[in-house]
Amino acid sequence: MSDFLVAIGLVFALEGILFAAFPGPVKQAMTHVTDTPDGTLRIIGIVSAVVGVILVWFIRG
C-alpha cells in the first residue's frame, strides 16, 4: 500500500511541476484533448495503462 501512495504522490508532484512550469502549453493540450475523438483517447489510455503495468512489472520483478 505504501508503494501505491508513493506512486500517487509522484503523479501529483509531476502534474504540479508541469502546471507550474508550463501553464500555457498545458491549457493548449487540454483544448486539443477535447477535440480528440473518444476512440482515440480510449486507445491512448489503454496503451498507456499497459505500458505502465509492464514498466512496473519489470522494475518490481
PDB file of N, CA, C, O and CB in Angstrom:
ATOM      1  N   MET A   1       0.819  -1.191   0.000  1.00  0.00           N
ATOM      2  CA  MET A   1       0.000   0.000   0.000  1.00  0.00           C
ATOM      3  C   MET A   1       0.861   1.252   0.000  1.00  0.00           C
ATOM      4  O   MET A   1       0.495   2.262  -0.601  1.00  0.00           O
ATOM      5  CB  MET A   1      -0.931   0.000   1.195  1.00  0.00           C
ATOM      6  N   SER A   2       2.002   1.189   0.671  1.00  0.00           N
ATOM      7  CA  SER A   2       2.857   2.376   0.711  1.00  0.00           C
ATOM      8  C   SER A   2       3.425   2.683  -0.674  1.00  0.00           C
ATOM      9  O   SER A   2       3.607   3.851  -1.018  1.00  0.00           O
ATOM     10  CB  SER A   2       4.001   2.179   1.721  1.00  0.00           C
ATOM     11  N   ASP A   3       3.707   1.653  -1.472  1.00  0.00           N
ATOM     12  CA  ASP A   3       4.175   1.893  -2.843  1.00  0.00           C
ATOM     13  C   ASP A   3       3.111   2.611  -3.664  1.00  0.00           C
ATOM     14  O   ASP A   3       3.423   3.494  -4.463  1.00  0.00           O
ATOM     15  CB  ASP A   3       4.558   0.566  -3.524  1.00  0.00           C
ATOM     16  N   PHE A   4       1.861   2.230  -3.463  1.00  0.00           N
ATOM     17  CA  PHE A   4       0.763   2.875  -4.177  1.00  0.00           C
ATOM     18  C   PHE A   4       0.670   4.349  -3.795  1.00  0.00           C
ATOM     19  O   PHE A   4       0.491   5.207  -4.660  1.00  0.00           O
ATOM     20  CB  PHE A   4      -0.566   2.161  -3.880  1.00  0.00           C
ATOM     21  N   LEU A   5       0.789   4.640  -2.523  1.00  0.00           N
ATOM     22  CA  LEU A   5       0.722   6.033  -2.076  1.00  0.00           C
ATOM     23  C   LEU A   5       1.903   6.842  -2.592  1.00  0.00           C
ATOM     24  O   LEU A   5       1.751   8.017  -2.926  1.00  0.00           O
ATOM     25  CB  LEU A   5       0.675   6.100  -0.553  1.00  0.00           C
ATOM     26  N   VAL A   6       3.070   6.227  -2.659  1.00  0.00           N
ATOM     27  CA  VAL A   6       4.235   6.901  -3.236  1.00  0.00           C
ATOM     28  C   VAL A   6       3.982   7.203  -4.706  1.00  0.00           C
ATOM     29  O   VAL A   6       4.308   8.291  -5.181  1.00  0.00           O
ATOM     30  CB  VAL A   6       5.509   6.038  -3.073  1.00  0.00           C
ATOM     31  N   ALA A   7       3.407   6.254  -5.425  1.00  0.00           N
ATOM     32  CA  ALA A   7       3.102   6.468  -6.843  1.00  0.00           C
ATOM     33  C   ALA A   7       2.111   7.612  -7.021  1.00  0.00           C
ATOM     34  O   ALA A   7       2.288   8.447  -7.909  1.00  0.00           O
ATOM     35  CB  ALA A   7       2.541   5.185  -7.473  1.00  0.00           C
ATOM     36  N   ILE A   8       1.082   7.664  -6.200  1.00  0.00           N
ATOM     37  CA  ILE A   8       0.108   8.759  -6.273  1.00  0.00           C
ATOM     38  C   ILE A   8       0.792  10.089  -5.963  1.00  0.00           C
ATOM     39  O   ILE A   8       0.520  11.095  -6.619  1.00  0.00           O
ATOM     40  CB  ILE A   8      -1.070   8.515  -5.291  1.00  0.00           C
ATOM     41  N   GLY A   9       1.664  10.096  -4.980  1.00  0.00           N
ATOM     42  CA  GLY A   9       2.411  11.310  -4.651  1.00  0.00           C
ATOM     43  C   GLY A   9       3.275  11.782  -5.806  1.00  0.00           C
ATOM     44  O   GLY A   9       3.358  12.981  -6.071  1.00  0.00           O
ATOM     45  N   LEU A  10       3.917  10.851  -6.492  1.00  0.00           N
ATOM     46  CA  LEU A  10       4.734  11.214  -7.650  1.00  0.00           C
ATOM     47  C   LEU A  10       3.884  11.784  -8.781  1.00  0.00           C
ATOM     48  O   LEU A  10       4.294  12.730  -9.454  1.00  0.00           O
ATOM     49  CB  LEU A  10       5.512  10.001  -8.146  1.00  0.00           C
ATOM     50  N   VAL A  11       2.715  11.214  -8.986  1.00  0.00           N
ATOM     51  CA  VAL A  11       1.812  11.744 -10.014  1.00  0.00           C
ATOM     52  C   VAL A  11       1.441  13.183  -9.683  1.00  0.00           C
ATOM     53  O   VAL A  11       1.497  14.053 -10.553  1.00  0.00           O
ATOM     54  CB  VAL A  11       0.535  10.870 -10.135  1.00  0.00           C
ATOM     55  N   PHE A  12       1.063  13.443  -8.436  1.00  0.00           N
ATOM     56  CA  PHE A  12       0.728  14.809  -8.037  1.00  0.00           C
ATOM     57  C   PHE A  12       1.920  15.749  -8.200  1.00  0.00           C
ATOM     58  O   PHE A  12       1.758  16.877  -8.666  1.00  0.00           O
ATOM     59  CB  PHE A  12       0.242  14.831  -6.588  1.00  0.00           C
ATOM     60  N   ALA A  13       3.102  15.301  -7.826  1.00  0.00           N
ATOM     61  CA  ALA A  13       4.292  16.145  -7.945  1.00  0.00           C
ATOM     62  C   ALA A  13       4.587  16.478  -9.401  1.00  0.00           C
ATOM     63  O   ALA A  13       4.840  17.637  -9.732  1.00  0.00           O
ATOM     64  CB  ALA A  13       5.501  15.454  -7.311  1.00  0.00           C
ATOM     65  N   LEU A  14       4.558  15.480 -10.269  1.00  0.00           N
ATOM     66  CA  LEU A  14       4.841  15.715 -11.687  1.00  0.00           C
ATOM     67  C   LEU A  14       3.786  16.601 -12.333  1.00  0.00           C
ATOM     68  O   LEU A  14       4.117  17.498 -13.108  1.00  0.00           O
ATOM     69  CB  LEU A  14       4.930  14.391 -12.434  1.00  0.00           C
ATOM     70  N   GLU A  15       2.520  16.357 -12.019  1.00  0.00           N
ATOM     71  CA  GLU A  15       1.450  17.204 -12.554  1.00  0.00           C
ATOM     72  C   GLU A  15       1.626  18.640 -12.072  1.00  0.00           C
ATOM     73  O   GLU A  15       1.483  19.583 -12.849  1.00  0.00           O
ATOM     74  CB  GLU A  15       0.061  16.662 -12.137  1.00  0.00           C
ATOM     75  N   GLY A  16       1.929  18.799 -10.814  1.00  0.00           N
ATOM     76  CA  GLY A  16       2.119  20.141 -10.262  1.00  0.00           C
ATOM     77  C   GLY A  16       3.266  20.878 -10.922  1.00  0.00           C
ATOM     78  O   GLY A  16       3.160  22.070 -11.212  1.00  0.00           O
ATOM     79  N   ILE A  17       4.357  20.177 -11.158  1.00  0.00           N
ATOM     80  CA  ILE A  17       5.506  20.793 -11.824  1.00  0.00           C
ATOM     81  C   ILE A  17       5.131  21.224 -13.233  1.00  0.00           C
ATOM     82  O   ILE A  17       5.486  22.324 -13.659  1.00  0.00           O
ATOM     83  CB  ILE A  17       6.700  19.821 -11.863  1.00  0.00           C
ATOM     84  N   LEU A  18       4.416  20.367 -13.963  1.00  0.00           N
ATOM     85  CA  LEU A  18       4.002  20.719 -15.327  1.00  0.00           C
ATOM     86  C   LEU A  18       3.098  21.947 -15.335  1.00  0.00           C
ATOM     87  O   LEU A  18       3.298  22.859 -16.138  1.00  0.00           O
ATOM     88  CB  LEU A  18       3.281  19.539 -15.987  1.00  0.00           C
ATOM     89  N   PHE A  19       2.100  21.978 -14.442  1.00  0.00           N
ATOM     90  CA  PHE A  19       1.189  23.120 -14.395  1.00  0.00           C
ATOM     91  C   PHE A  19       1.909  24.395 -13.973  1.00  0.00           C
ATOM     92  O   PHE A  19       1.588  25.473 -14.475  1.00  0.00           O
ATOM     93  CB  PHE A  19       0.039  22.835 -13.441  1.00  0.00           C
ATOM     94  N   ALA A  20       2.864  24.295 -13.072  1.00  0.00           N
ATOM     95  CA  ALA A  20       3.587  25.480 -12.609  1.00  0.00           C
ATOM     96  C   ALA A  20       4.576  25.987 -13.649  1.00  0.00           C
ATOM     97  O   ALA A  20       4.711  27.196 -13.840  1.00  0.00           O
ATOM     98  CB  ALA A  20       4.319  25.174 -11.315  1.00  0.00           C
ATOM     99  N   ALA A  21       5.263  25.080 -14.316  1.00  0.00           N
ATOM    100  CA  ALA A  21       6.316  25.480 -15.250  1.00  0.00           C
ATOM    101  C   ALA A  21       5.779  25.843 -16.632  1.00  0.00           C
ATOM    102  O   ALA A  21       6.325  26.725 -17.295  1.00  0.00           O
ATOM    103  CB  ALA A  21       7.330  24.372 -15.381  1.00  0.00           C
ATOM    104  N   PHE A  22       4.720  25.174 -17.071  1.00  0.00           N
ATOM    105  CA  PHE A  22       4.217  25.365 -18.441  1.00  0.00           C
ATOM    106  C   PHE A  22       2.698  25.523 -18.473  1.00  0.00           C
ATOM    107  O   PHE A  22       2.017  24.694 -19.077  1.00  0.00           O
ATOM    108  CB  PHE A  22       4.631  24.186 -19.325  1.00  0.00           C
ATOM    109  N   PRO A  23       2.146  26.562 -17.844  1.00  0.00           N
ATOM    110  CA  PRO A  23       0.681  26.676 -17.803  1.00  0.00           C
ATOM    111  C   PRO A  23       0.046  26.866 -19.183  1.00  0.00           C
ATOM    112  O   PRO A  23      -1.026  26.322 -19.446  1.00  0.00           O
ATOM    113  CB  PRO A  23       0.289  27.831 -16.914  1.00  0.00           C
ATOM    114  N   GLY A  24       0.688  27.623 -20.054  1.00  0.00           N
ATOM    115  CA  GLY A  24       0.139  27.861 -21.392  1.00  0.00           C
ATOM    116  C   GLY A  24       0.037  26.597 -22.222  1.00  0.00           C
ATOM    117  O   GLY A  24      -1.042  26.269 -22.715  1.00  0.00           O
ATOM    118  N   PRO A  25       1.146  25.876 -22.388  1.00  0.00           N
ATOM    119  CA  PRO A  25       1.077  24.633 -23.159  1.00  0.00           C
ATOM    120  C   PRO A  25       0.129  23.586 -22.557  1.00  0.00           C
ATOM    121  O   PRO A  25      -0.486  22.813 -23.291  1.00  0.00           O
ATOM    122  CB  PRO A  25       2.455  24.043 -23.278  1.00  0.00           C
ATOM    123  N   VAL A  26       0.012  23.560 -21.237  1.00  0.00           N
ATOM    124  CA  VAL A  26      -0.909  22.608 -20.613  1.00  0.00           C
ATOM    125  C   VAL A  26      -2.349  22.957 -20.990  1.00  0.00           C
ATOM    126  O   VAL A  26      -3.140  22.069 -21.306  1.00  0.00           O
ATOM    127  CB  VAL A  26      -0.737  22.604 -19.068  1.00  0.00           C
ATOM    128  N   LYS A  27      -2.689  24.246 -20.957  1.00  0.00           N
ATOM    129  CA  LYS A  27      -4.033  24.673 -21.365  1.00  0.00           C
ATOM    130  C   LYS A  27      -4.296  24.319 -22.827  1.00  0.00           C
ATOM    131  O   LYS A  27      -5.377  23.852 -23.184  1.00  0.00           O
ATOM    132  CB  LYS A  27      -4.206  26.190 -21.150  1.00  0.00           C
ATOM    133  N   GLN A  28      -3.289  24.550 -23.657  1.00  0.00           N
ATOM    134  CA  GLN A  28      -3.428  24.243 -25.081  1.00  0.00           C
ATOM    135  C   GLN A  28      -3.626  22.738 -25.287  1.00  0.00           C
ATOM    136  O   GLN A  28      -4.449  22.323 -26.103  1.00  0.00           O
ATOM    137  CB  GLN A  28      -2.188  24.735 -25.865  1.00  0.00           C
ATOM    138  N   ALA A  29      -2.878  21.931 -24.552  1.00  0.00           N
ATOM    139  CA  ALA A  29      -3.023  20.476 -24.665  1.00  0.00           C
ATOM    140  C   ALA A  29      -4.425  20.041 -24.246  1.00  0.00           C
ATOM    141  O   ALA A  29      -5.005  19.136 -24.847  1.00  0.00           O
ATOM    142  CB  ALA A  29      -1.965  19.757 -23.803  1.00  0.00           C
ATOM    143  N   MET A  30      -4.963  20.683 -23.220  1.00  0.00           N
ATOM    144  CA  MET A  30      -6.311  20.328 -22.767  1.00  0.00           C
ATOM    145  C   MET A  30      -7.360  20.652 -23.828  1.00  0.00           C
ATOM    146  O   MET A  30      -8.331  19.911 -23.986  1.00  0.00           O
ATOM    147  CB  MET A  30      -6.643  21.062 -21.465  1.00  0.00           C
ATOM    148  N   THR A  31      -7.174  21.742 -24.548  1.00  0.00           N
ATOM    149  CA  THR A  31      -8.135  22.061 -25.604  1.00  0.00           C
ATOM    150  C   THR A  31      -8.028  21.062 -26.751  1.00  0.00           C
ATOM    151  O   THR A  31      -9.028  20.738 -27.391  1.00  0.00           O
ATOM    152  CB  THR A  31      -7.911  23.491 -26.124  1.00  0.00           C
ATOM    153  N   HIS A  32      -6.822  20.575 -27.009  1.00  0.00           N
ATOM    154  CA  HIS A  32      -6.653  19.554 -28.046  1.00  0.00           C
ATOM    155  C   HIS A  32      -7.320  18.243 -27.634  1.00  0.00           C
ATOM    156  O   HIS A  32      -7.858  17.524 -28.476  1.00  0.00           O
ATOM    157  CB  HIS A  32      -5.160  19.322 -28.332  1.00  0.00           C
ATOM    158  N   VAL A  33      -7.282  17.941 -26.358  1.00  0.00           N
ATOM    159  CA  VAL A  33      -7.900  16.702 -25.871  1.00  0.00           C
ATOM    160  C   VAL A  33      -9.407  16.742 -26.105  1.00  0.00           C
ATOM    161  O   VAL A  33     -10.004  15.729 -26.469  1.00  0.00           O
ATOM    162  CB  VAL A  33      -7.593  16.489 -24.366  1.00  0.00           C
ATOM    163  N   THR A  34     -10.026  17.901 -25.898  1.00  0.00           N
ATOM    164  CA  THR A  34     -11.477  17.983 -26.102  1.00  0.00           C
ATOM    165  C   THR A  34     -11.849  17.810 -27.569  1.00  0.00           C
ATOM    166  O   THR A  34     -12.974  17.420 -27.880  1.00  0.00           O
ATOM    167  CB  THR A  34     -12.010  19.319 -25.589  1.00  0.00           C
ATOM    168  N   ASP A  35     -10.917  18.095 -28.471  1.00  0.00           N
ATOM    169  CA  ASP A  35     -11.166  17.929 -29.903  1.00  0.00           C
ATOM    170  C   ASP A  35     -10.864  16.518 -30.402  1.00  0.00           C
ATOM    171  O   ASP A  35     -11.232  16.167 -31.524  1.00  0.00           O
ATOM    172  CB  ASP A  35     -10.342  18.922 -30.681  1.00  0.00           C
ATOM    173  N   THR A  36     -10.205  15.713 -29.588  1.00  0.00           N
ATOM    174  CA  THR A  36      -9.803  14.361 -29.988  1.00  0.00           C
ATOM    175  C   THR A  36     -10.990  13.405 -29.846  1.00  0.00           C
ATOM    176  O   THR A  36     -11.693  13.441 -28.837  1.00  0.00           O
ATOM    177  CB  THR A  36      -8.600  13.866 -29.133  1.00  0.00           C
ATOM    178  N   PRO A  37     -11.215  12.559 -30.842  1.00  0.00           N
ATOM    179  CA  PRO A  37     -12.332  11.599 -30.759  1.00  0.00           C
ATOM    180  C   PRO A  37     -12.187  10.640 -29.571  1.00  0.00           C
ATOM    181  O   PRO A  37     -11.078  10.313 -29.150  1.00  0.00           O
ATOM    182  CB  PRO A  37     -12.427  10.793 -32.059  1.00  0.00           C
ATOM    183  N   ASP A  38     -13.329  10.200 -29.047  1.00  0.00           N
ATOM    184  CA  ASP A  38     -13.331   9.306 -27.887  1.00  0.00           C
ATOM    185  C   ASP A  38     -12.555   8.021 -28.140  1.00  0.00           C
ATOM    186  O   ASP A  38     -11.844   7.546 -27.255  1.00  0.00           O
ATOM    187  CB  ASP A  38     -14.752   8.968 -27.496  1.00  0.00           C
ATOM    188  N   GLY A  39     -12.681   7.456 -29.324  1.00  0.00           N
ATOM    189  CA  GLY A  39     -11.976   6.215 -29.642  1.00  0.00           C
ATOM    190  C   GLY A  39     -10.469   6.371 -29.556  1.00  0.00           C
ATOM    191  O   GLY A  39      -9.770   5.486 -29.062  1.00  0.00           O
ATOM    192  N   THR A  40      -9.975   7.499 -30.040  1.00  0.00           N
ATOM    193  CA  THR A  40      -8.531   7.763 -29.980  1.00  0.00           C
ATOM    194  C   THR A  40      -8.070   7.905 -28.539  1.00  0.00           C
ATOM    195  O   THR A  40      -7.036   7.356 -28.158  1.00  0.00           O
ATOM    196  CB  THR A  40      -8.176   9.033 -30.774  1.00  0.00           C
ATOM    197  N   LEU A  41      -8.835   8.640 -27.735  1.00  0.00           N
ATOM    198  CA  LEU A  41      -8.476   8.796 -26.319  1.00  0.00           C
ATOM    199  C   LEU A  41      -8.503   7.453 -25.598  1.00  0.00           C
ATOM    200  O   LEU A  41      -7.660   7.182 -24.743  1.00  0.00           O
ATOM    201  CB  LEU A  41      -9.430   9.785 -25.627  1.00  0.00           C
ATOM    202  N   ARG A  42      -9.473   6.621 -25.946  1.00  0.00           N
ATOM    203  CA  ARG A  42      -9.577   5.297 -25.321  1.00  0.00           C
ATOM    204  C   ARG A  42      -8.348   4.453 -25.649  1.00  0.00           C
ATOM    205  O   ARG A  42      -7.789   3.802 -24.766  1.00  0.00           O
ATOM    206  CB  ARG A  42     -10.862   4.574 -25.787  1.00  0.00           C
ATOM    207  N   ILE A  43      -7.930   4.461 -26.905  1.00  0.00           N
ATOM    208  CA  ILE A  43      -6.747   3.690 -27.317  1.00  0.00           C
ATOM    209  C   ILE A  43      -5.504   4.209 -26.608  1.00  0.00           C
ATOM    210  O   ILE A  43      -4.695   3.422 -26.116  1.00  0.00           O
ATOM    211  CB  ILE A  43      -6.553   3.759 -28.852  1.00  0.00           C
ATOM    212  N   ILE A  44      -5.348   5.527 -26.552  1.00  0.00           N
ATOM    213  CA  ILE A  44      -4.194   6.116 -25.862  1.00  0.00           C
ATOM    214  C   ILE A  44      -4.201   5.708 -24.390  1.00  0.00           C
ATOM    215  O   ILE A  44      -3.154   5.379 -23.832  1.00  0.00           O
ATOM    216  CB  ILE A  44      -4.203   7.663 -25.995  1.00  0.00           C
ATOM    217  N   GLY A  45      -5.374   5.728 -23.761  1.00  0.00           N
ATOM    218  CA  GLY A  45      -5.478   5.333 -22.358  1.00  0.00           C
ATOM    219  C   GLY A  45      -5.116   3.880 -22.126  1.00  0.00           C
ATOM    220  O   GLY A  45      -4.401   3.557 -21.177  1.00  0.00           O
ATOM    221  N   ILE A  46      -5.606   3.003 -22.986  1.00  0.00           N
ATOM    222  CA  ILE A  46      -5.310   1.574 -22.846  1.00  0.00           C
ATOM    223  C   ILE A  46      -3.824   1.310 -23.047  1.00  0.00           C
ATOM    224  O   ILE A  46      -3.213   0.571 -22.276  1.00  0.00           O
ATOM    225  CB  ILE A  46      -6.136   0.748 -23.849  1.00  0.00           C
ATOM    226  N   VAL A  47      -3.244   1.908 -24.077  1.00  0.00           N
ATOM    227  CA  VAL A  47      -1.809   1.714 -24.343  1.00  0.00           C
ATOM    228  C   VAL A  47      -0.984   2.250 -23.180  1.00  0.00           C
ATOM    229  O   VAL A  47      -0.022   1.608 -22.759  1.00  0.00           O
ATOM    230  CB  VAL A  47      -1.391   2.414 -25.666  1.00  0.00           C
ATOM    231  N   SER A  48      -1.344   3.414 -22.656  1.00  0.00           N
ATOM    232  CA  SER A  48      -0.615   3.985 -21.522  1.00  0.00           C
ATOM    233  C   SER A  48      -0.697   3.078 -20.301  1.00  0.00           C
ATOM    234  O   SER A  48       0.301   2.867 -19.613  1.00  0.00           O
ATOM    235  CB  SER A  48      -1.162   5.374 -21.180  1.00  0.00           C
ATOM    236  N   ALA A  49      -1.879   2.543 -20.033  1.00  0.00           N
ATOM    237  CA  ALA A  49      -2.044   1.651 -18.891  1.00  0.00           C
ATOM    238  C   ALA A  49      -1.209   0.387 -19.051  1.00  0.00           C
ATOM    239  O   ALA A  49      -0.570  -0.057 -18.097  1.00  0.00           O
ATOM    240  CB  ALA A  49      -3.513   1.288 -18.712  1.00  0.00           C
ATOM    241  N   VAL A  50      -1.208  -0.191 -20.238  1.00  0.00           N
ATOM    242  CA  VAL A  50      -0.428  -1.406 -20.487  1.00  0.00           C
ATOM    243  C   VAL A  50       1.063  -1.124 -20.333  1.00  0.00           C
ATOM    244  O   VAL A  50       1.782  -1.909 -19.713  1.00  0.00           O
ATOM    245  CB  VAL A  50      -0.723  -1.963 -21.895  1.00  0.00           C
ATOM    246  N   VAL A  51       1.529  -0.019 -20.889  1.00  0.00           N
ATOM    247  CA  VAL A  51       2.948   0.341 -20.759  1.00  0.00           C
ATOM    248  C   VAL A  51       3.301   0.544 -19.288  1.00  0.00           C
ATOM    249  O   VAL A  51       4.360   0.103 -18.842  1.00  0.00           O
ATOM    250  CB  VAL A  51       3.270   1.625 -21.574  1.00  0.00           C
ATOM    251  N   GLY A  52       2.433   1.201 -18.536  1.00  0.00           N
ATOM    252  CA  GLY A  52       2.683   1.409 -17.112  1.00  0.00           C
ATOM    253  C   GLY A  52       2.764   0.111 -16.338  1.00  0.00           C
ATOM    254  O   GLY A  52       3.651  -0.062 -15.503  1.00  0.00           O
ATOM    255  N   VAL A  53       1.845  -0.806 -16.607  1.00  0.00           N
ATOM    256  CA  VAL A  53       1.857  -2.100 -15.914  1.00  0.00           C
ATOM    257  C   VAL A  53       3.112  -2.882 -16.263  1.00  0.00           C
ATOM    258  O   VAL A  53       3.735  -3.475 -15.383  1.00  0.00           O
ATOM    259  CB  VAL A  53       0.605  -2.922 -16.273  1.00  0.00           C
ATOM    260  N   ILE A  54       3.491  -2.891 -17.532  1.00  0.00           N
ATOM    261  CA  ILE A  54       4.712  -3.599 -17.946  1.00  0.00           C
ATOM    262  C   ILE A  54       5.939  -2.982 -17.288  1.00  0.00           C
ATOM    263  O   ILE A  54       6.823  -3.702 -16.825  1.00  0.00           O
ATOM    264  CB  ILE A  54       4.864  -3.570 -19.483  1.00  0.00           C
ATOM    265  N   LEU A  55       5.999  -1.667 -17.243  1.00  0.00           N
ATOM    266  CA  LEU A  55       7.136  -0.987 -16.614  1.00  0.00           C
ATOM    267  C   LEU A  55       7.241  -1.354 -15.138  1.00  0.00           C
ATOM    268  O   LEU A  55       8.324  -1.686 -14.655  1.00  0.00           O
ATOM    269  CB  LEU A  55       7.006   0.536 -16.769  1.00  0.00           C
ATOM    270  N   VAL A  56       6.128  -1.295 -14.425  1.00  0.00           N
ATOM    271  CA  VAL A  56       6.137  -1.664 -13.005  1.00  0.00           C
ATOM    272  C   VAL A  56       6.493  -3.136 -12.843  1.00  0.00           C
ATOM    273  O   VAL A  56       7.217  -3.499 -11.916  1.00  0.00           O
ATOM    274  CB  VAL A  56       4.768  -1.371 -12.356  1.00  0.00           C
ATOM    275  N   TRP A  57       5.994  -3.983 -13.728  1.00  0.00           N
ATOM    276  CA  TRP A  57       6.270  -5.414 -13.661  1.00  0.00           C
ATOM    277  C   TRP A  57       7.767  -5.682 -13.797  1.00  0.00           C
ATOM    278  O   TRP A  57       8.329  -6.481 -13.047  1.00  0.00           O
ATOM    279  CB  TRP A  57       5.495  -6.162 -14.755  1.00  0.00           C
ATOM    280  N   PHE A  58       8.415  -5.009 -14.761  1.00  0.00           N
ATOM    281  CA  PHE A  58       9.853  -5.203 -14.946  1.00  0.00           C
ATOM    282  C   PHE A  58      10.660  -4.637 -13.781  1.00  0.00           C
ATOM    283  O   PHE A  58      11.641  -5.246 -13.354  1.00  0.00           O
ATOM    284  CB  PHE A  58      10.304  -4.555 -16.245  1.00  0.00           C
ATOM    285  N   ILE A  59      10.259  -3.492 -13.272  1.00  0.00           N
ATOM    286  CA  ILE A  59      11.016  -2.859 -12.192  1.00  0.00           C
ATOM    287  C   ILE A  59      10.851  -3.620 -10.883  1.00  0.00           C
ATOM    288  O   ILE A  59      11.827  -3.868 -10.174  1.00  0.00           O
ATOM    289  CB  ILE A  59      10.573  -1.407 -12.012  1.00  0.00           C
ATOM    290  N   ARG A  60       9.610  -3.991 -10.565  1.00  0.00           N
ATOM    291  CA  ARG A  60       9.343  -4.655  -9.288  1.00  0.00           C
ATOM    292  C   ARG A  60       9.588  -6.160  -9.340  1.00  0.00           C
ATOM    293  O   ARG A  60       9.681  -6.810  -8.298  1.00  0.00           O
ATOM    294  CB  ARG A  60       7.918  -4.393  -8.863  1.00  0.00           C
ATOM    295  N   GLY A  61       9.694  -6.715 -10.542  1.00  0.00           N
ATOM    296  CA  GLY A  61      10.005  -8.133 -10.703  1.00  0.00           C
ATOM    297  C   GLY A  61       8.897  -8.992 -10.213  1.00  0.00           C
ATOM    298  O   GLY A  61       8.993 -10.218 -10.274  1.00  0.00           O
TER     299      GLY A  61
END
